[in-house]
Amino acid sequence: METLSVSFLKRSVALLCGFPFFISVLFVFSFSGWAEENTLIPTVTVSDATTANFQVSLNEKTTFRVIPTTGVTVLIKATQSVANFRLALYGTEYKTSKPLLTLDIPAAYRQPEYLLFDANDCVICYVEIDTSASSPTQGRSDILFSAIGTGLDAHRNFYNAIQFASLTWSAAENQLAEMEYKEALHDVRSYYEKAENIATSLDEHSLIVFSAYMQSIVSHYLGEYDNQADLLKRILHQTSIPQSYLIKINTDLASYYIYEKGEFGTAVAYLSIVFDHLSSGHYPLLYAEAKELEASIEIEKGSYLNAVAAFEETSKIFLEQGDVSNAIKSMTSLGWLFYHTGDFNNAMQQYVLAKKLATQVSDNYAITNLHIKLSGVYRQLGNIEQANHHVTRALKLSGRFKHAYLDAWANVEKAKLLQATGQYIYSKDTFDIAKRRFFKLNAPKGASEIDFFVGLLNMQLGEHQQAKERIESYLFNTDGIATDYEHAIAASNLAHALTLLGSKDEAMKYQQNALNVLMQTQDIRSIGLAQIQMATLHASMGNVKSAETYFNKGTSKLIQTRSTLSQLESTYAYANEVAHLDPVLALQIGRDISEQINDIFSKIKRTDLRRGYFSTYQKVVSLLVRVDNSLSAEQSLLLAEAARSRTIGYGLYRDNNANSDIQREQKKLNQKQQVKLIELSTQIETQQRKQTIREIRVLSEALYQLESDNYVVPPSTAKFSAKSLAQLQQSLTEHDVVLFTDTAEVESRLWFIDQQQIVSFKSEHERFFSERVGAVLNVISQKLPLRNMRKEVAELRNTLFPSNAEYLFKGKTNLIVIPDGALTRLPFSLLSASSPAQSGWSVSYQHSLQNIVDSRRDNYATAVDEGSILVVADPLMKTMPKDQSSPLLYGFQSSSLPYTAKEASYINEFSAQPITLLNKGKASKQALAELDLSTFNILHMATHGLANNQVPELGGLVLSNASSADNLLFASEIRRLRLKAQLVVLSGCETTQGHLIEGEGMLGLTRAFIEAGAHSVIGSLWQVQDDATAMLMKEFYRYLLQHELPISEALEKAKVAVKNHKRKNGTYPWRAPYYWAGFVLHGNAA
């Protein structure tokens, strides 16, 4: 040997379907004694015939002297290490020199660990073994070492080959790219192939078996499972196979047939061979591994309780034998079993114990895996914050330690958590990331499972056709790969999708087949959910008795588990379906779900982590309002408001005193977002754009989670009571009427509130409003006059303002709308403009009744100077040269807005005091940051608005890039502005657009300014022509500042003025609602 090299034979861990197990390799050598010199240090002279064995006690430091004979290679081998230890090699000057090398070997390794050296490295060599830092372990109290010498070139070449294989494998662990890792593994396998060829020339059967077996392990890591099985079968044709290898090979083949082929009969045959060999010798560790595989067959069949006893036995064996690593895996499997039988507390206990052991031995793989498992348990228990903590840790660890397989599953758990918290867009993106990870790992089953998970997400979003297609894709792609049990769970959910699509006979076939399979398992939770879905199906077919029977069976099983979101959704679906058959039962179920969600809310502080429950909660409230005929109009309104103010109120108030660390991190994320948006604006290729959009969403989600820690709940939003409702009515004038809407899938409900009364009306279902609003907006986008949409508008108007409610509008001129669902996108002024009975109405929007009360309190905000107005207009845009290769230097590009300069001049004309104007190059983020914005009573932002319906946090205002490329003021940054303004006007394009979150409302720029402290915000629902906007703003400020009209009235009069504007040539250019109906007022209309 020319250089000193150290090799660790790789620990071979088969990661199959979540049930990893170890495969260890042991050599058998003859014993000979150690030679003792006159010193206290034991000495051995190693020749080509030497094999010496010795033991090192734990918690001691041991040193021995090795003298290699010239031409002889020395191999130091440590087997069955059960404690962390450090191995150091010194030259002749043992006590005064530094070691030639130092190696830290973790306890998690059960393979032999090799140190290879010869006389070229040190004539007299000292090997020091230090176990003093080891954590205490049960079982074994020492480590076995062997010193082996060989003078034969062939033997030396054999050991060199396995050494290079090991070094290459070790280096591969540090490769960032998956492709590089796989290429390295191919090199590893070629070294083992070379070693096998050398062993074959020597006719050394044990070495042939070892090197061929290691090739099979590499094939497993490459995902070449069929090749692994072929290698193992080839080894079985060898003669004189050591019994330990016979056990291992048959165990691995059993594993292959369980996890890769699903052929349990063949697996059982191989396991019977394993147990025959185990009966003739004492192999407790190998027995435990085989026992776990036997239990895994039960697991694959869904017989979880049968497997619990086996894993309890194996975890005990592994601990007794000092095999901490396998004990961790047994405990993890035991936790998994408890999880799938709905025993989440016992699952958590096992995971916590396993994680504690993994931390003691620094098993980062196990720690990462257990963070994923704990996230799932906490998610099911409703402790969303703890779930988020654990999955975040798992993602960080899987990235740091290059655990590609665990990174894929960590992303799956992250996606499920995002789904549970209502962050559906991010959830889909994260599922997509996980799917790509599985494809790279050559794990088609994992990739196909993503289709199933996304199908469940589609179902939750009401996308039933997409859900059906996704689940059918999963069933087709996993045919012959997934077990009958796994297909039964998918089929049950497919049946639910078919039920919702109206294909009830087909649904019944799938659901019955699924239940037949699931009833043979011990997965209580899956059986319970399937029975409730069967109950829903029977209820939809009018089979009341059958529905009730299945529902009672299902709930009796689920009562043993916790109230997860999926359980609540399934239970709601049944209650909703059975409501027309048995409203009393539906009412009872609805109240129970409501109580469970309230209990969950009490445990989750962060509002973004509650989102998944908002939608369900609002649907349940709609159900209660529909079926409880004993409720008065006031009582039903209080129920609906409880859902609205609970979901929206939490997001409207923020602690502006965020610490500086959070602010710095927010700024970094905003800057990264802007860079990505600029990149997106220059990209043409579809795949490139998709990737950039995914990256933007990841940044946006990180920013939102960071901000969510600063949400605070003011006392006033704790509960909206009958007293609050009375206060609201008292605050209304005789000209005010409030329209509160609650759109639902079966029937919607409208409430009208004025000073004297509260009246409730049943209305059309949610789909009706979605279709009609969409039709109206489609006609508007074509810039057609009002007469071209008369039918659609009349239908909406007559539905929202029924003829038998006309008496409610008598003498009313101010309509305050609390919209829901598709109605958040409807310009209500369009309805009044098309009706003589309601002409002249001024319209404003609020998020909830509680917000109306808050906005009308005398102490809502500190008074500011009446005339203080800030105008940001006509930002100067520095254009990037055509040959510029770095668009990032020029920030976010947009077209100029010359008419916004006119808006500034109009405001200055009508204002009693001089305005503060930021225009041209001064209309920048930097100039805005230098002002104390809390001193302005009106903020007028005449610049481009950037709307993002899917990711509202990416909405923003485009400012000047003349002095800095950082020129996009994001919604997330707007929220942190400290405002006390009575009014913010956003005259840019689509400034009220955003993302509608079911149960929470519209997120966008308007909401961002309200969260920042503005009392009222005017923005546009769609892009409006510049000259028409300038005219509208001129008339608005004339009425607001000169005539001192209320904001809502000034806005409505301005719309009429634009609509009726006549040019010198006698034409009316802006008659179409496109030019004036899009501007709406959110907040206080006074």
N, C-alpha and C positions, 0 to 999 in steps of 0.2 A: 504493500500500500504506500502510495506517495504522500497522501494527505490524511489528516485525521478526519473521520466522518462518523457521525452518530445517527443512528436510525431508530425510529420508533415504529414498530409494526403497527399498522393502523388498527384501531378498535373497529370491529365490524358490527355495525348496528343496522339491523333490518327494520326499516320504518314502513311498516305495512299497515295501511288503513288505521292509523292511530294506535297500533299495538306494537311498539318497538320491542325487540329482544336482542340480546347479545349473542354473538357467536365467538367463542374463544378458541385459541390454538395452543396446545401444550406439547412440548417435546419430552421424550422419555430418554434419560441418559443414565449410565451406570455411575455409581458413587465411588469416589476415592477420597482419601483424607487430605487435610491441609498439612504442609510442612511448617514446623515452627522453628524460627531462629531464636537467638538469645534475646531478642527484643520482645516487647509486649505486642508488637504488630504481627499478626499471622502473615505468612509469606507462602506463595506458591510459584514454582517455576513451571511455566506452561510450555510443553513440547507438543508435537503433533499427535500424541496419544493421550493427552491429559483431558480429563473431565473431572472437575471438582465442584462439589455442592456445599453450600453453607447457608445458615439462617441468620437473619438480623432481627433482633427484638425491636418492637415498637418503642417509641419515646427514648431511643438511645442513638448515639452517633457511633458508627463503626468504621474503622479504617483497616484495609488490608493491602499488602504489597504483592504486586504481580510482576514477575520477571519473564518477559517473552523470549523464547529461544529465537535465534536468528532464522529468518525465513518462515516463522510461524505466526499466523494471525490469531489473536486472542478475541474471543467473543464472550462478553459478559452479558448474561441474560437474567432478568428478574421476572418471575412468574407469579401470577395471582396476587398482585399488589392490592391491598385493601386499605392503604393509607397513603396520604401525600408523602413523597420523599424527594430529597435532593441528592443527586449523584454527581460527584466532582472527580475529575481525573487530574492528577498532579504528576510532574516530572520528578527527577531525582531530588531536588531541593524541596522536599515536602512541606516543611514547617516554615520556610522563609519565602517561598515563591508563591505567585498567584496560580490558580488552577489553569490547566490548559483549556478546560471547558467546564461549564456547570450546566446541569440539566435538572429541570423541575418536572417530575412525573406525577400527574394527579392520580388520586385514588380511583377515579372513574374507570381507569384502564384495567381490563382483565387479561388482555393479550400479553404475551411476553414482550418485554422492552429490551432492546439490544444496544450495546456499546461495543464498537469494533475498533481495535487498534493493534499496532505491532511494534517491533523494536525501533522502527524509524521514528515513531512518535515519542517513545521514552524507553531508555534501556532498562531502568528500574522505574516502575509505574506504581503510583499509589491511588487506590480507588477509595473515596470516602463516601459513605452513605449516611445521610442525616434524616432521621424520621422524627426528630424532636418537635417539629412544628405540626406534626400530624394531629388531626382532630381525633378524639377517642372513637373507637369503633367496637362493635360487638363481634364475637366470634374469634377469628384467628388473631394470634398475638405476635406473628412474625411474618417475614417475607422471605421467600426462597430465592436464592441466587445460584447461578451456575457459571463456572469459568470453563470454556471449551477451547481447545487448541487444535489447529490443523495445519499440516505442512503441505498438503496436497493442493496444487493449483486449482483443481476442479472444485474442491470444497470452498476454497477462498473465493473463486468466481461465483459459486452459488450464493454465498453469503453477501458478496458484493452486489449481485443482482437484486436480492431482496432488499438490500440496503438502499440501492438507487430507487427501487419501487417505493419504498417507504418515504424517502426524502422527497421524491416527486409528488407523492400524495400529500405530504405535509405542506409543501409549497403551494399545491393546488388550493388548499383551504383559504389561502390569502388572495386568490384571484377574484377580481371584482366581477368579471363578465362570466355568465353561465357557460358560454361557448368555450372560453379559455379553460374553465374547470373541466369540461367534458374532454377536451383535447388532452389535458394533463392526465386524466384517468385512463385514456387509451394508451398513453405512454406507460402508466403504471402497470396496466395489464400486459403490455409487451415485455416488461422486465420480469414479471412472474412467469410468462411463457418461456423466456430464456432460462429462468431458474429451473423450470420443469424439464427443459431439454437437457440441462447439465445433470440434473438428478437422474434422468433416464439413462444417460451415458454411464453414470456411476452405479446404476441398478439399485439405487437407494429408495425403497418403496415409501418409507415414511416421508422423505423429502419430496417425492413425486406427488404424494397425496396432499402435502402441505401447499406446495406451489400451485397445484391445480385448484385446490379449494380456495386459495386467495384470488385466483382469477374469477371464480364464481362470485365472490364477494364484490369485486370491482364491477362485474357485469350487473349486479344488483344496483349498485350506486349509479350506473349509467342508465338504469331503467330498462335494461335488456333482460327481462325476466325469463323469457324462453331460453335465451342463451345460457343464463345461470342454471336453469334446470337441466339443460343438455350436459353442461360441465359436471354437475353433480352426479348425473346418471353414468357419465363416463368414468368418474372416479370409482363408482361401485363395481366396475369391472376389473379393478386392480386387485392384486392378491396381497395378502398380509396387511390389510387396512387396520390400523389401531382402533380399538373398540370405541375410544372417545370420538374418533372421526366418523365411525359408522353411526353413532348416535347423532352427531351434528348434521351429517349429510341427510339422513332420513328426516331429521327435524326440519331442515331447510326445505326439503321437498314437500313435506306436509304443509309448511307455510305457503309455499308457492301455489299448491292446489287449493288452499283455503282462500287466499287473498287475490290471486291473479286469475284463477280458473273457476272458483266457486264450486269445485268438484269435491264435496265433503267426503264422499265415500272413498275416493282415492287417498285423500288426506288421512282419513282414519286408518287405512291400510298401512301407510307409512308410519303413523304414530304407534301402531301395534308393534311394528318392528323395533321402534325406539324403546318402548316399554319392555320388550323381551330382553334387549341388551341391558337396560337399566336394572333388571332383576338379578343379573349375574355380577353386579359390582356396586360399589357405593359411589354414586355420582349425584349428590343432592342438588347441585346447581343445574345440571343437565336435566334432572328429573323435573325441577321446577319450571324450566323453560318448556319442556314437553307438556307439562300439565297446563301451562298457560295456553299453549296452542290448542289443546283439547277443549279448554274453556272457550277459546275464540270461536270454535265451531258453533258452540251454543249461542255465543253472542251474534254471530252472523245469521243464525236462525231466529234471533230475537228473544231467546230464552235467557234473559239477563239474570234472573234470580239464581238459576242453576250455576251460573259462572261466578257469582259473588263468593261462594264458599271456596272455590278453587283459587281465586286471587288472594283471598284472606290467608290461605295456606301457603301460597308461594311467596307472598311478601314476608311472612314469618321466616320461611326457609332462607331467603336471601339475606335477611338481617342477621340471622344466626350464623350464616357462613361469612359474614362480613362483606357481602356483595351489595354495597350501598346503592350502586347505580341501578342494578336490576330491582332492588327493593323500591326505589323511587318509581320505576316504571310499573311495578305491580300496584303500588298505591294509586298511581295515576289512572291505571285501568279500572281499579276498584271505584275510584271517584267517578269515572265515566259511566260505569254501570249504575251507580246510585243516581247520577244525573238523569239517565234515560229511563229510570223507573220513577222519576218525579221526586226522589228523596234528595232535594237540593242541599239541605243542611248537612247530611252525611257526606254528600259529594264534596262540599266545601271543606269539611273536616279532613278528608283524605288528601285533597289538593294542598291544603295548608301544611299538613305534615310532610307530604312529599316535597314541597317547595323548601321547607326548613332543612330537610336532609340534603337537597340539591345545593342549597346555599352553603352548607357546611363543607361540601366537597367541590365547590366551584364548578358544578356541572351546568354550564350556561345554556346548553341545549335544553336540558330538562327545565331549567328556570323559565326559559322563554315559553316552552310548551305549557307550563303550569300557569303562567300569566294569561295565556289564551283561554285555558280551561276556567280559570277563576273569573275572567271577564264574562264568559257564558253563564256561569252560575249566578253572578251578581245581576246580570241582565234579566235572567229569569225571576230572580227574587225582587226585581223592581228597584234595586239599588244601582241606578244608572251611573251615578258619579263614580262609584267604586269600579263598575264595569269599564268605564272610560279610562280610569287610571290604569287598570291592568292591561287593557289592549294597547294603550299608548306605550307602556313599558315593553310589551311583547314586540311591537313594531320597531322600537329603538334597538332592542337586543338582537332581533333577527337580522337587522341591517348591519349592526356592528360586528356580529360574529358570522355573517354570511350564511345563515341558515335559510337556504332558499325554500325548502319545503315548508318550514314553519312560517316563513314570511308570507307564503301563499295563504296558509290557514289563518294567520293573524289578520290579513286583509279581509278574509271571509268574515271573521268575527267583527272586525271594524265595520264592514258593510251592514251586518245584521244589527249592530248597535245604532248606526246611522238610520237604518230603516225604523228601528224601534223608537227613535227620537224624532221621526218625521222629516229627516233630511234626505229626501228620496233621491234627489239628483246626485248628491255626493255618494249615496248608497250604491246607485247604479254604476257610477264611475269606479268605485272601490271594488265592486264585484268584477268589473271588467279587468281591473289590475290583477286580481286574484286569478282570473281565468287565464290571462296571458302567462302568469307565473307557472300554472299547472302545465300549460302547453310546452313551455321551455323545459320543464322537468320530465316531459314525456309521461305525464300522468293524466290520461284521457278521462278516467273516471272522475277525478277531481274537477277537471274542466267541465264535464257534463253536469256535475252537481250544481255548478254555478247557474246553468239554465234553469234548474229546478228552483233555486233560491230566488232568481230574478222573476220567475213565474209567480212565486208567492208575493213578491213585491208588486208585480203588475196587478195581482188580485186585490191587494190592499188599496191600490190607486184606482180601483174600479175599471181597470183595463182587462176585462175578462177574456176577450178574444186573444190578446197577446199572452195572457196567462195560460190559456189552453194550449197555444202553439208552443210555448216554452216547455211546459211540462211534458207534452207529447214528444218534443225533441229529446228531452232527457230520457224518457222511457225507451225511445228507439235507439239512441246512442249507447245506452248502458245495457241493452239486451245481451244476456250472457256474461255481463260483468258485475252488475249489481245483483244483490240477493232478492229473493221473493219478498222479504220483509221490507227492504228499501223501496221496491217497486210498489208495494202495497200502500206505503205512506204517500208516494207520489200519486198513485191512482185515486186515493181518497181526496186529495186536493184537486185533481183533475175533475173528479165528479162534482166537487163544489163549484168549480168554474163553469162546468156544463149546466149545473142547476141555475146559476145566475144568467146564463145565456139562453135558458128556456129549453134546453135539450134534456128533459127530465128522464125519459126512458133510458137514454144512453148513460146518463148520470147514475141512475139506479143500478145499472149493470156494473159499472166501475166501483161504486161505493160498496155494493154487496160483496164483490170479489175481494176488495181491499179488507173489509171487515173480517171475512172468513180467514184470511191469512193472519191479520193482526191478532185475532182472538187466540191463535196458537202461540203467541209470544207473551212476554211479561212486561211489555212496554205500556204501563198503565196510562201514561199521558197521551200517547198516540192513539190508543184504543178510545179513550175518553173523547178526544177531539173528533175522531172519525164517527163516533156515535152521535155527537151533537150535530155534525154535518149531515148525518143520515136523518136526524130529527128535522133539520131544516128542509131537507128534500121532501120528506113525507108531509110536512106542513104546507109546502108549496103545492102539493098535489091534493091537499084537502084531507089527508089521512090523520085526523086529530089524535086518535088513540095511539096509533103507531108512533107518531111524532113525540107524544108525551112519554111513551115508554122508553124510546131511545134517548130522549133528553135526560130523563131521570137516571138512566144507566150511565150516561156520559158524565153528568155532573157528580154522581156518586164517586166516580173514579177521579175526576179532576179536583174534587174537594181535598184529596190527599196531597195535591201539589199546590204550587203557588199560582196566583192570578197573573199569568203572563199576558202580554199584549195580544198574542195570537189566540189565547183562550178567550179573552174579553171580546175580541172581534168575532170569533165563532159563536159565542153565546149571544152577542148582539144580533148577529145575522139570523139566528133562530127566533129570537124575540120579535124581530122586525117581520119575519115571515108568518109567525103564528098570531100576530096582533089582530088580524081581521077575523081569526077563528076563535081566539080566546084572549080578549084584551086584558082581562084581569091577570092572567098568567104573564102576559107580555109586560104589564106594569110592574109586577113583582120582580121579574128578572131584570128589567131596566133599572129599578131602584137599587137592586143588589150590585149591578155593574157600577152604578154611580158611586156607591159607597166604597167599592174597591178602588176605583180611580182616585177618589178623594184621599184614600189612605196612601196610595202611591205618591200623589202630589205632595203630601206632607213630608215625604222622605227625599224629595229631589229639590235642591235649591236652585240649580241652574235652569233658566227658562228654556235654553236650546235643547236640553236633555229631556224636557217634558213634552216636546212637540208631538212625538208619536202618539201620545195619549189625548192631545187636544182634539184631533179629528174624531176619535171614538167617543170622547166625552160629549162633544157637540151633537153627534148623531144620536147618542143615548138620550140626551135632553130633548131632542126633536121627537124621539119616540115617546117619551113621557108626556110631552105636551099633546101629542096626537091621541094617545090612548086613555089619558086620565080625564074623563068627562067631568069630574068633580071640580076641576080647576077653574077658577074665575079668570077673566082676562088679565087681571093684575097678577095673580099667582103664576100663570103660565109665562107672563112676561118676565117676572123675577127669575124663573127657572132659566129661560133663554139668556137673559142678561148675565146670570151667574157663570154660564159657560163662556160668554163673550168677554166679560171683564176679566175673568180669570186668565184666559188665554192671551188677550191683548194687553191687559193692564200691566202685566209684568214687563213687557217689552218697551213700554212708553216712558219709563222713568229710569234714569241711570245715575250712578254716582260719578259725577264729573271729576272727582278728586282721585283719579286713577294714579297709581304710583309711577314713578319715572321709568322703572324697568319695563313695565307693561307698555308705556307710551313709546319707548325706544323700540321694543319688539314690534309694536303696531306699525311704526314708521317703516321699519325694514320690510315687513310684509307688504305694505302698500307700495313701496318702491319696486319690489319684485313683481307685484301684480301689474304695475304700469309697464314695466319692461316686457312682460309677456303679452300684454294687450297691444303694444306697439309691434311686437313680432307677429302677432296674429293679423294685424292690419296689412302686413306686407306679404303674407303667405298666400299662395294660390293652391298648392297641392293639397288634396283632401285629407290624406292621412296625416300630413304634417300639421294641418289646422286642428284635426281631432286631438292629436297629442298635445298641442299647445293649450287647447281648451281644457283638457284633463288637468294639465299642470296648473292652469288658472284656478280651476275649481278646488284643487287641493290647497292652494294658497288661501283661497277665500274661506274654506272651511276652517283652516287653522286660525285665520284672523277672527272669524266669528266665535270660535270657541274661546279664544283669548279674551275677546270683548265680553263674552257672556258671564265671565266671572265678576263683572262690575255691575250687573243688574241689581237694582234694589227695589223693594216693594214698599211704596208709601202706605201709611195706615189707611188712607181713604179707599184703596183698592182691595182691602182685605175682604170686604163683603158688601154687596149692594143689597140693601134691605128695603122693606116697605117704607121705612122712614126716608131712605135715600130717594125713593121714587116720589114720595110726597114733596121732598125738597126740590126735585127736578120740576115737578108740575108748578110749584110756586115760582120758580125762576123763569118760567115761560111767560111770554106776553100774550095778549089776546090774539095777536096775529101769527103766533107760532104754532106749528104742528110737527110732531116727530113721527117719522115712518121707520119702524124697526122691522127688519126682514130676517127671516130664518128659512133659508132654502134647504129642502131635504129631499131624499130620493123618492119617497112615497107621496107626500104632500108638504107644501111649504106653509108658513104661517106669517101673517102680517099683523102688526099692531100699530094703531094710531093713538098718539098721546097728545093731549092739549091740557090747558089749565084745569078743565073740569072733568075730563073722562079719559078712560082707556078702553079702546074697542079692539077686538081681535077678529080676524077673518082667516078662514082656510083659503089656500091658493094652490096654484099649479105646482107640479113637482120640479125638482131642480133641473132636469133635462130640458123641460119646456123653456125655462128662462135662458139656459145656455144657448139653445138653438135660436131663440128670438133675438137675444142681444147680439149674437154672432151675425145674424142676417142684417140687423140695423147697421152694425159697424161695417159690414161689407159694402152696403150701399153708400155710406158716408165716405168710405175710402175712395170711391169713384167720383167724388165731388159733384154728386147729383143733388138737385134741389129737394126740399122737404116733401114735395108732392110725390116723388118717386118712391118714398118709403112710407107712405101714408098707412098702408095696411099693417105693416110690421109694427110701426109706432103705435097705431091705434090699439092693436092687440095687446101690446105691453102696457099701455096706459090704462086700458079697461080692466086688465088683470090686476095691476098694482093699485088702481083707484076705482074699486067696484062702484057701480051705480047706486047700490044701496048704502054707500058710505058718503055720498055727495054732501050730506048735511054736515059732515065733519070738516069740510073745507070752506064752509061759508065764512067769509070775512078773513080767511087766512091768506097771508102774503109771503110768509117765510117758511119754507119746507126744510127740515133737518132730517137727512137720510142717514140711517145706519144700515149700509148695504151688506149683503152676504153673497158668497159665491160669484156667479157671473154678473150679478148686479153691481159689483164693485167697478166694472168696466163701462157701465152705462151712464151717459150724460143725462141726468134727470131733467135738466133745463130743456132738453129736446122735447120731452113729454108735455111740459107746460106751454112751450112755444107753439105746439101743434093743437092746443086746445083753448078755445075762447074762454071756457069756464075757469081755466087755470092760468091764463096769460097774466104776465106781470109778477109771477111768483119769483122769489129769489131762493136759490137752492144752496145748501152747504152740506158737507159730509162729516160724520163723526165715526169713531171706531166703536164706541159703546155708550150706553147711557151714563156710565160713570164719568166718561170723559166730558160729557156735557155739563155735569155737575161741577167737575173740577174747573172747567173753563169759565164758569160763571161765578165762581167764588170771588169775593172781594179781595182776598189776599192771595190770589192765584200767582201774582208776580209783583215785584217791586216796580213802581212807576218810573218811567224814563222820560226824558225831554220830548215834548210832543212833536217837535219839528225835526228830530234827528233821523236823517234818511241816508242810507248808504246805497250807492248805485254802482254796480260792476257791469260794464258794458263794452262792446266792441273790442274784445281782446286782440292785440296784435299777434298775428301768427307768422313766425319766421319759417319760410318755406325751405324745405330740403332741396339742395341742387340735384339735378337728374343723375349726376355721376356719383352721388354720395352713397358710399357703401355701408355707412353706419347710421341707420335711421334713429337709433337710440339717443344720438346726440341732439336730436331735434324734438324729442318728446312726442306727445300725442298730437297728430296733425288733424286740423279741421278747416273747413272753409271760413272765409270772413263773413261777418254779419253787419253790413253797413247800416241796416235799418235800426240796429240796437242803439246806435249813436243818437238817432231821433228819439228813441224812448227816453234816454237820459235827458235830452233837452226838454221834452214834454214834462217830465217830473220836476225839473228845475223851474219850469214856467209856472206850474201850479202850486209849488211848495211855498209856504210863507217864509221859510228860512233857506239859506244856501244849503245845498246838499253836499255830501262827501262823495266825490266821484273817483272811481278807479277805472281808467279806460286805457286803450292802447297797450303799451308795454307795462303800465302800472296795474293792469287787470290780471295780476298773477297770484299764485298761492303765497308767495313770500310776502307780498304787500298786504295781503289779507291777514296773514299771521301776525303782522306788526300792529294791527288795530285791535282795540278793545271792543269786540263786537257786542258786548252786553250793553253798550251805551246807545245802540241804535234801536229806534222804534220800528223802522221799516227797512227791510233789506230787499233790494231789487236786483236780481241776478239775470242780466240779459246776455246769455251766452249759450253755447251748445250744451244740451243735456245728453248724456250717454246712458241709455236705458238698457238693462239686461234683465229680461223677463225670467230667465232661468237661474241666474246667480245675482240676486239683487245687490249684494255687497259690491258688485263691480259697476253699479250705476255711479254716475258722477257728473261733475261739471267741468267742461274743458276751458281752461284759462290760458293766458298768454304764455308762449314758450320763448319769448324774446330774451329773457334773462336767465331762464333755467329750463332744462328738459323735464323737470318735475312739474308738470302743468295740469295734471288731472286730480281734481279734488273728489276723492271717492266718498261714497255714502258712509263708509265706516269712519272716515275722517270728519264728515259733517256731523255725525252723532256726537263727536267729542267737542264741538264748538259750544261755547257758553253763551247762549242767547237769552234775551229777554224781550225779543221783538214781538210786537202785536201782530205783525204781518211779514211774511216772506213771499215774494213774488218770483216765480221761476218762469221766465218767458221763453226759455229754450224749448227744444223739441222733446216730446214724450217724457216730461219731467215727473209725471205722476204714475208712469208705468212701473211695474215691478213684478214680483212673483207672488201669486196667490197661494198661501199655505192654508189648506183646509183646516178650519177651526181656529186660525190665528189672524187671517186677514192678509191684506196686501203689504208686502215689504217693498220699499223703493225710496226714491229721493224725498218725496213728500213726508213719509214717515220718519226718515232720518232727521229732517229739520224739526219736526215736532218733538222727537226724542231729545234734540239739542236744546229745546226750550222755547221754540216759537209757538205762539198761540194759534196762528192761522197760517195756512200755506195755500197759495194759488199756483197751480201747475197745469200742464196740458196732457191730455190722454193720448194724443197722436201728434205727428209732425204737422206744423201749421206754416203756411206761407208767410215770409218775413214781413211784407208790407201790410198784410191783414193783421198780423200780430201787433205791429207798431201802432196801427190805427186803434186796435182794441185797447192797448195800454194807455194811449192818449185819452180816450174817453173814460177809461176806468179811473185814472188819476184825477181827471176833471171832476167826476162825480164824488170821488173819495175826499180829495183835498180842498176843492173849491166849494162844492155843495155839501160836504161833510155828511155824506150818506153812509150807512153801515156798509161794511165790506161786501156782503152778499148782494145787497141791492145795487151798489155801484157796479159790481161785476155783471149783473143781469142787464142793467141799462146799457152798459158798454157793448154787450153782445147784440142787443137790439139795434144799437147805432151802427155796428159793423154790418149787420144783416141788411139794414136799410140804406147803407151808404150808396149814394148815386154819383156817378162820374159826370163830367161835363158833357160827355157824348150821350148821356141819358141812360147808360147801362147800370145795372146793379151787379158788380163783379163778385160780391161775396154773399150772395143769397144762400148758397149751399151751406148746410150745417158744418161741413168740413172746416170752414174758415172761422167759426166762432163757438160752436158747441163744445169743443174739446177742452176749453179752460174751465176748471172746476175748483171749488174752494173746500179745503179740509180744515176743520177746527172751528174756532169761535167766529160766528158770523157778525158779531156786533161791531 
